[in-house]
Every structure is written in structure tokens, then in C-alpha cells.
Amino acid sequence: MKYSPGVPKFPRYPDITLLDFFLWGYMKNIVYQSSIRDTDELKSRIAAAIQAADSAMLHRTWLEISYRLDVLHATNGVHIEIVE
């Protein structure tokens, strides 16, 4: 897919889920907390971010998913904005 000016670079693909976006956002927050000197440091930060995904974080993620599903059920699927 070629990039064209005025066209969004990354459309929302159905095979990229909200959990993929969540995980990428989580990883970026850890990896890019400060500037990175070289690719070796980048690799070590990525490994550390993966190791930091402990069971408590995964549990909180499942609670958030459950909450959002409850909201969907209560509103019969009507789109609402969840402000955090």
C-alpha cells in the first residue's frame, strides 16, 4: 500500500484489534520514556517492556474489557464516548 498525501497512512484494519493498540501503546510508554542512544538500547528496552507486562497489568486489562462489554450490553451497542 503506497502512501498518498491527504489519505490516512494506516487505515483501521480488521485484523488489528483494540488489544493490539493497547499493547503497542503500553510498550511505547515504557520504551520511549527517555531518548534512546542506539539499537542495542532499543532492543533491551523492548525486552524490559515485555517483561514488565505482569499478571496484575493483564488482570486490569481484562477488567477494562469486561467493563466495556458491560457498557455495550447496557446501551444495546450504541456508540458512546468513554472518558477516562
ZIDAHU-V387807 format. One record per backbone hydrogen bond with DSSP energy under -1.0 kcal/mol. CO is the residue of the C=O (numbers start at 1). NH is the residue of the N-H. E is the energy in kcal/mol with one decimal. If there is no record, write none. Layout:
CO,NH,E  CO,NH,E
This chain:
4,7,-2.0  11,13,-1.1  13,16,-1.6  17,21,-1.8  18,22,-2.7  19,23,-2.9  20,24,-2.5  21,25,-2.6  22,26,-2.7  23,27,-2.7  24,28,-2.7  25,29,-2.2  26,30,-1.5  27,31,-3.2  28,32,-2.6  30,33,-1.1  38,42,-1.9  39,43,-2.7  40,44,-2.2  41,45,-2.4  42,46,-2.3  43,47,-2.2  44,48,-2.2  45,49,-2.4  46,50,-2.1  47,51,-2.1  48,52,-1.7  52,54,-2.2  54,58,-2.0  55,59,-2.4  56,60,-2.4  57,61,-1.9  58,62,-2.1  59,63,-2.3  60,64,-2.1  61,65,-2.3  62,66,-2.6  63,67,-2.4  64,68,-2.4  65,69,-2.3  66,70,-2.3  67,71,-2.2  68,72,-2.3  69,73,-2.4  70,74,-2.7  71,75,-1.9  72,77,-2.7  73,76,-1.1  75,78,-1.6
